[in-house]
Amino acid sequence: MVISRDVHAGDGRTLRAYDSEGGGPVVFWHHGTPHTGALLAPQLAAAQERGLRMVTYARPGYGGSTPAPGRDVASAAADAAAVADAFGVERFAVMGASGGSPHALACAALLPGRVTAAAAFAGLAPYKDESFFAGMADDRALRAALEGREARLRYAEHAEFDPAVFTDADWETLKGPWGVLGEDAGRAAESGPGGQVDDDLAYVSPWGFDPASIAVPVLIVHGDQDRMVPAGHAARLMTLVPAATRWPRPDDGHVSVMAAYGAALDWLLDA
């Protein structure tokens, strides 16, 4: 059973948070862009098989959480700590996918006494220069974010999903249990662009922490065929995070890489 509650973030904001409960080790999930923040069936099933407890929350602007325009990636650490405190959790591993990966890494860097290990699926590296966009099938939203909040909001007025960002393997994966990812993204988009706009601005701005400061074990899982966040981002993260291990996935794209989700939970347990 998953419980949901609104957690006070300490600055007048509230965060919509979720807890699968139980007495096992805790994995704190960071959702992608855009998503509602709710825990999804394949995540819960894999956690239950391993006796794990899953905790998560909707980032500001998503799924009932108060918007926080101007937030950076680092702000996820304080928000995650507030959620963990509310659920009585002291130590936990972190995992994120796509846009959730930088936020999971922020927790690993900034909560060293609490985070035990981190896993990042299909995640972005920090923005540095034009190489950030190399290989992206659709970079329009992130390029608009580079121009500022107003430009990104204007882009959101007419933005449409480009199906070319997904590979055949991605589309096949979305026909199975992980199809709930697409459904949840659709629900998040229906609530307006605010959360996604603030995510994109955070990705192309200074993250607010140094990935090199991460001292806990980090797993980087990335599909070599990813067209949304190309594998060059994983290669760069490997140069930035000294404790990182990379699992290459030569045939996977942005969504099909989630086939490694259960194995990554096992890795977090053993790290």
VOPAGU-2260 file (C-alpha; in pm, 1 decimal, decimal comma):
REM VOPAGU-2260
SITE   aa  ch    i         X         Y         Z
SITE  MET   A    0       0,0       0,0       0,0
SITE  VAL   A    1     126,8     347,0     -87,0
SITE  ILE   A    2      43,6     639,6     138,5
SITE  SER   A    3      50,1    1000,4      20,9
SITE  ARG   A    4      86,9    1313,4     229,6
SITE  ASP   A    5     180,9    1677,4     191,1
SITE  VAL   A    6     513,1    1757,0     357,0
SITE  HIS   A    7     614,9    2105,2     467,8
SITE  ALA   A    8     939,8    2205,7     299,0
SITE  GLY   A    9    1021,2    2471,4     560,7
SITE  ASP   A   10     984,9    2781,8     340,4
SITE  GLY   A   11     608,6    2792,0     307,6
SITE  ARG   A   12     600,7    2527,8      32,5
SITE  THR   A   13     448,1    2182,7      48,1
SITE  LEU   A   14     566,3    1870,2    -130,7
SITE  ARG   A   15     333,4    1588,5    -235,4
SITE  ALA   A   16     517,1    1281,5    -105,7
SITE  TYR   A   17     466,6     905,3    -130,7
SITE  ASP   A   18     576,5     611,3      83,9
SITE  SER   A   19     527,5     240,4      12,2
SITE  GLU   A   20     592,7     174,2     383,7
SITE  GLY   A   21     752,6    -137,4     525,0
SITE  GLY   A   22    1061,7    -211,8     729,4
SITE  GLY   A   23    1318,0    -282,7     458,3
SITE  PRO   A   24    1598,5     -69,2     316,6
SITE  VAL   A   25    1475,8     256,3     161,1
SITE  VAL   A   26    1524,2     366,3    -198,4
SITE  PHE   A   27    1433,4     729,4    -264,2
SITE  TRP   A   28    1308,2     773,3    -621,8
SITE  HIS   A   29    1346,2    1093,3    -828,7
SITE  HIS   A   30    1101,7    1114,6   -1117,8
SITE  GLY   A   31    1162,2    1224,1   -1475,1
SITE  THR   A   32    1048,7    1529,1   -1670,9
SITE  PRO   A   33     750,8    1560,5   -1678,4
SITE  HIS   A   34     594,6    1321,0   -1427,9
SITE  THR   A   35     344,3    1349,0   -1146,9
SITE  GLY   A   36     574,1    1210,8    -877,0
SITE  ALA   A   37     355,0     909,6    -800,3
SITE  LEU   A   38     513,4     567,8    -752,5
SITE  LEU   A   39     436,1     342,2   -1049,5
SITE  ALA   A   40     338,6     -25,3   -1058,8
SITE  PRO   A   41     663,3    -173,8   -1200,1
SITE  GLN   A   42     868,2      19,5    -945,8
SITE  LEU   A   43     656,9    -104,7    -659,6
SITE  ALA   A   44     654,3    -463,4    -783,3
SITE  ALA   A   45    1033,4    -477,3    -811,4
SITE  ALA   A   46    1073,2    -319,6    -468,2
SITE  GLN   A   47     829,6    -561,7    -308,3
SITE  GLU   A   48    1017,0    -858,6    -453,8
SITE  ARG   A   49    1330,4    -734,5    -277,2
SITE  GLY   A   50    1172,3    -624,6      48,4
SITE  LEU   A   51    1247,6    -260,0     -23,9
SITE  ARG   A   52    1061,8      50,2      86,5
SITE  MET   A   53    1013,1     319,9    -178,4
SITE  VAL   A   54     985,7     690,0     -93,6
SITE  THR   A   55     947,1     978,0    -337,4
SITE  TYR   A   56     788,1    1318,1    -393,7
SITE  ALA   A   57     670,2    1541,2    -675,9
SITE  ARG   A   58     925,1    1810,9    -751,3
SITE  PRO   A   59     799,6    2170,6    -714,7
SITE  GLY   A   60     541,5    2249,4    -980,7
SITE  TYR   A   61     438,7    1885,7   -1030,4
SITE  GLY   A   62     163,3    1667,8    -888,1
SITE  GLY   A   63      40,0    1891,4    -606,1
SITE  SER   A   64     377,4    2029,0    -493,0
SITE  THR   A   65     408,9    2406,8    -462,5
SITE  PRO   A   66     595,9    2564,2    -755,9
SITE  ALA   A   67     940,2    2711,3    -685,9
SITE  PRO   A   68    1048,4    2916,1    -989,1
SITE  GLY   A   69    1424,2    2961,2    -999,7
SITE  ARG   A   70    1498,9    2636,8    -816,7
SITE  ASP   A   71    1827,8    2468,2    -901,5
SITE  VAL   A   72    1909,9    2098,3    -914,2
SITE  ALA   A   73    2076,1    2116,8    -571,4
SITE  SER   A   74    1748,3    2218,4    -407,6
SITE  ALA   A   75    1630,9    1858,7    -440,8
SITE  ALA   A   76    1859,2    1759,8    -154,1
SITE  ALA   A   77    1682,0    1976,7     104,2
SITE  ASP   A   78    1342,3    1872,3     -30,3
SITE  ALA   A   79    1434,0    1504,4     -17,9
SITE  ALA   A   80    1565,2    1544,5     336,9
SITE  ALA   A   81    1236,2    1705,5     441,9
SITE  VAL   A   82    1039,0    1416,3     291,7
SITE  ALA   A   83    1265,8    1155,8     451,1
SITE  ASP   A   84    1231,4    1327,9     788,4
SITE  ALA   A   85     852,8    1334,7     755,6
SITE  PHE   A   86     846,7     959,5     694,6
SITE  GLY   A   87    1097,9     883,5     970,5
SITE  VAL   A   88    1372,0     771,3     731,1
SITE  GLU   A   89    1733,9     843,0     822,7
SITE  ARG   A   90    1942,9     662,4     559,7
SITE  PHE   A   91    1850,1     572,9     204,5
SITE  ALA   A   92    1979,6     502,4    -142,7
SITE  VAL   A   93    1869,5     729,7    -426,4
SITE  MET   A   94    1769,3     652,7    -782,3
SITE  GLY   A   95    1650,2     872,7   -1065,8
SITE  ALA   A   96    1565,3     837,6   -1432,6
SITE  SER   A   97    1602,8    1095,6   -1707,9
SITE  GLY   A   98    1538,2    1434,9   -1543,8
SITE  GLY   A   99    1536,2    1268,2   -1203,1
SITE  SER   A  100    1897,9    1156,8   -1236,5
SITE  PRO   A  101    2061,3    1498,0   -1173,3
SITE  HIS   A  102    1839,0    1541,2    -868,1
SITE  ALA   A  103    1940,3    1200,0    -733,9
SITE  LEU   A  104    2305,1    1296,9    -780,5
SITE  ALA   A  105    2239,7    1621,1    -590,6
SITE  CYS   A  106    2123,6    1415,7    -292,3
SITE  ALA   A  107    2433,2    1193,8    -314,1
SITE  ALA   A  108    2655,2    1502,1    -312,3
SITE  LEU   A  109    2476,8    1710,7     -50,6
SITE  LEU   A  110    2343,2    1448,3     191,6
SITE  PRO   A  111    2659,1    1239,4     243,4
SITE  GLY   A  112    2561,6    1126,3     592,1
SITE  ARG   A  113    2227,7     997,4     476,6
SITE  VAL   A  114    2260,4     871,8     117,2
SITE  THR   A  115    2427,5     530,9      88,6
SITE  ALA   A  116    2451,1     497,6    -291,9
SITE  ALA   A  117    2299,8     641,4    -608,8
SITE  ALA   A  118    2179,1     508,2    -943,5
SITE  ALA   A  119    2118,7     738,1   -1240,9
SITE  PHE   A  120    1927,6     617,3   -1549,1
SITE  ALA   A  121    1946,9     805,0   -1881,2
SITE  GLY   A  122    2046,2    1125,4   -1706,2
SITE  LEU   A  123    2177,8    1459,9   -1820,3
SITE  ALA   A  124    2525,1    1588,1   -1745,3
SITE  PRO   A  125    2569,9    1952,6   -1642,7
SITE  TYR   A  126    2548,1    2207,5   -1922,3
SITE  LYS   A  127    2889,4    2318,5   -2041,9
SITE  ASP   A  128    2876,2    2426,5   -2405,5
SITE  GLU   A  129    2721,9    2334,7   -2741,5
SITE  SER   A  130    2833,0    1972,9   -2695,2
SITE  PHE   A  131    2545,6    1939,1   -2445,0
SITE  PHE   A  132    2303,9    1915,3   -2740,7
SITE  ALA   A  133    2507,1    1676,5   -2957,4
SITE  GLY   A  134    2292,4    1387,8   -3078,0
SITE  MET   A  135    1962,5    1508,4   -2930,4
SITE  ALA   A  136    1672,2    1431,4   -3161,5
SITE  ASP   A  137    1482,7    1732,7   -3023,5
SITE  ASP   A  138    1671,5    2002,0   -2831,2
SITE  ARG   A  139    1423,6    2288,1   -2874,3
SITE  ALA   A  140    1295,2    2299,5   -2516,6
SITE  LEU   A  141    1641,2    2303,5   -2360,9
SITE  ARG   A  142    1767,0    2563,6   -2608,8
SITE  ALA   A  143    1469,0    2781,2   -2519,5
SITE  ALA   A  144    1555,8    2737,2   -2151,4
SITE  LEU   A  145    1902,4    2874,1   -2221,3
SITE  GLU   A  146    1733,5    3198,8   -2326,5
SITE  GLY   A  147    1551,4    3227,8   -1993,3
SITE  ARG   A  148    1218,6    3154,7   -1828,9
SITE  GLU   A  149    1005,5    3371,5   -2057,4
SITE  ALA   A  150    1150,3    3209,4   -2369,7
SITE  ARG   A  151    1089,7    2862,0   -2225,8
SITE  LEU   A  152     731,9    2950,8   -2136,3
SITE  ARG   A  153     672,5    3083,3   -2488,0
SITE  TYR   A  154     804,4    2759,5   -2631,8
SITE  ALA   A  155     567,1    2563,1   -2406,3
SITE  GLU   A  156     270,2    2738,7   -2566,4
SITE  HIS   A  157     316,9    2549,6   -2892,4
SITE  ALA   A  158     545,0    2258,4   -2798,4
SITE  GLU   A  159     455,0    1915,2   -2931,3
SITE  PHE   A  160     614,5    1580,5   -2850,9
SITE  ASP   A  161     848,4    1458,8   -3124,1
SITE  PRO   A  162     812,7    1078,9   -3155,6
SITE  ALA   A  163    1158,1    1061,1   -3315,4
SITE  VAL   A  164    1316,6    1093,5   -2971,1
SITE  PHE   A  165    1219,9     730,9   -2898,8
SITE  THR   A  166    1375,1     426,5   -3062,3
SITE  ASP   A  167    1187,4     115,4   -3170,9
SITE  ALA   A  168    1302,0     -47,1   -2846,7
SITE  ASP   A  169    1154,3     243,6   -2649,8
SITE  TRP   A  170     818,6     213,9   -2821,5
SITE  GLU   A  171     815,4    -162,3   -2763,3
SITE  THR   A  172     891,0    -108,8   -2394,0
SITE  LEU   A  173     601,3     136,2   -2367,5
SITE  LYS   A  174     367,1    -145,3   -2477,7
SITE  GLY   A  175     454,2    -340,4   -2162,5
SITE  PRO   A  176     452,6    -269,7   -1787,2
SITE  TRP   A  177     668,5      41,8   -1828,1
SITE  GLY   A  178     395,7     194,2   -2044,0
SITE  VAL   A  179     282,1     363,2   -1722,5
SITE  LEU   A  180     575,9     601,2   -1768,1
SITE  GLY   A  181     413,2     746,1   -2077,9
SITE  GLU   A  182      72,8     757,8   -1912,5
SITE  ASP   A  183     210,7     938,6   -1608,0
SITE  ALA   A  184     400,1    1186,5   -1825,5
SITE  GLY   A  185      74,3    1262,1   -2004,3
SITE  ARG   A  186    -103,5    1330,5   -1676,0
SITE  ALA   A  187     177,6    1561,9   -1567,1
SITE  ALA   A  188     165,6    1754,9   -1894,2
SITE  GLU   A  189    -210,2    1804,2   -1860,8
SITE  SER   A  190    -150,1    1998,2   -1537,3
SITE  GLY   A  191      48,3    2267,9   -1716,5
SITE  PRO   A  192     410,2    2329,2   -1811,2
SITE  GLY   A  193     536,5    2488,8   -1489,5
SITE  GLY   A  194     725,3    2194,2   -1346,1
SITE  GLN   A  195     883,4    2101,8   -1678,0
SITE  VAL   A  196     985,4    2462,6   -1746,5
SITE  ASP   A  197    1154,7    2489,0   -1407,2
SITE  ASP   A  198    1326,0    2152,9   -1460,6
SITE  ASP   A  199    1465,7    2259,1   -1798,2
SITE  LEU   A  200    1590,9    2590,0   -1660,5
SITE  ALA   A  201    1765,9    2403,3   -1379,0
SITE  TYR   A  202    1934,4    2157,7   -1616,5
SITE  VAL   A  203    2100,4    2429,0   -1827,1
SITE  SER   A  204    2191,5    2650,9   -1528,4
SITE  PRO   A  205    2461,4    2585,9   -1267,4
SITE  TRP   A  206    2344,8    2283,8   -1071,6
SITE  GLY   A  207    2450,5    2419,3    -733,5
SITE  PHE   A  208    2681,6    2132,3    -640,7
SITE  ASP   A  209    2997,1    1967,5    -767,8
SITE  PRO   A  210    2943,1    1608,8    -889,6
SITE  ALA   A  211    3308,1    1540,5    -806,3
SITE  SER   A  212    3219,4    1579,7    -436,8
SITE  ILE   A  213    3008,8    1262,0    -441,5
SITE  ALA   A  214    3181,2    1006,8    -221,5
SITE  VAL   A  215    2923,3     726,0    -220,5
SITE  PRO   A  216    2904,2     460,1    -495,5
SITE  VAL   A  217    2726,3     579,8    -809,6
SITE  LEU   A  218    2583,0     367,5   -1091,4
SITE  ILE   A  219    2534,4     524,9   -1435,5
SITE  VAL   A  220    2292,5     331,3   -1659,3
SITE  HIS   A  221    2248,6     468,6   -2010,4
SITE  GLY   A  222    2130,7     334,9   -2344,1
SITE  ASP   A  223    2380,4     376,8   -2626,8
SITE  GLN   A  224    2089,6     443,8   -2867,1
SITE  ASP   A  225    1926,4     712,4   -2650,0
SITE  ARG   A  226    1803,0     998,2   -2871,2
SITE  MET   A  227    1651,1    1212,5   -2596,2
SITE  VAL   A  228    1958,8    1225,7   -2369,3
SITE  PRO   A  229    2242,8    1089,5   -2582,9
SITE  ALA   A  230    2503,2     858,6   -2432,7
SITE  GLY   A  231    2761,9    1137,1   -2444,2
SITE  HIS   A  232    2601,7    1265,4   -2124,0
SITE  ALA   A  233    2683,1     938,6   -1949,4
SITE  ALA   A  234    3040,8     957,3   -2077,2
SITE  ARG   A  235    3077,6    1306,5   -1934,1
SITE  LEU   A  236    2924,6    1207,0   -1600,6
SITE  MET   A  237    3183,1     932,5   -1576,7
SITE  THR   A  238    3455,9    1197,1   -1594,5
SITE  LEU   A  239    3284,9    1411,8   -1330,7
SITE  VAL   A  240    3188,0    1152,1   -1069,8
SITE  PRO   A  241    3493,7     970,5    -935,4
SITE  ALA   A  242    3296,1     694,7    -761,8
SITE  ALA   A  243    3089,8     603,5   -1067,1
SITE  THR   A  244    3038,8     265,7   -1233,0
SITE  ARG   A  245    2882,0     255,9   -1579,5
SITE  TRP   A  246    2658,3     -14,3   -1716,9
SITE  PRO   A  247    2657,7      14,3   -2096,6
SITE  ARG   A  248    2331,1     -78,7   -2264,9
SITE  PRO   A  249    2422,4    -101,2   -2634,8
SITE  ASP   A  250    2071,9    -171,0   -2768,7
SITE  ASP   A  251    1867,7      53,6   -2539,9
SITE  GLY   A  252    1713,2     395,0   -2586,4
SITE  HIS   A  253    1572,0     638,5   -2332,8
SITE  VAL   A  254    1287,3     419,0   -2204,7
SITE  SER   A  255    1398,6      63,9   -2280,5
SITE  VAL   A  256    1696,4     117,6   -2048,8
SITE  MET   A  257    1449,2      71,7   -1762,7
SITE  ALA   A  258    1478,6    -302,7   -1823,9
SITE  ALA   A  259    1780,1    -274,6   -1592,3
SITE  TYR   A  260    1572,9    -127,1   -1309,2
SITE  GLY   A  261    1555,0    -442,8   -1098,3
SITE  ALA   A  262    1925,5    -514,8   -1139,2
SITE  ALA   A  263    2002,0    -158,0   -1035,5
SITE  LEU   A  264    1797,9    -204,8    -717,2
SITE  ASP   A  265    2010,7    -510,7    -643,3
SITE  TRP   A  266    2324,4    -303,8    -703,0
SITE  LEU   A  267    2205,5     -35,7    -461,0
SITE  LEU   A  268    2141,7    -301,6    -196,5
SITE  ASP   A  269    2492,6    -439,3    -235,7
SITE  ALA   A  270    2677,4    -106,5    -266,5
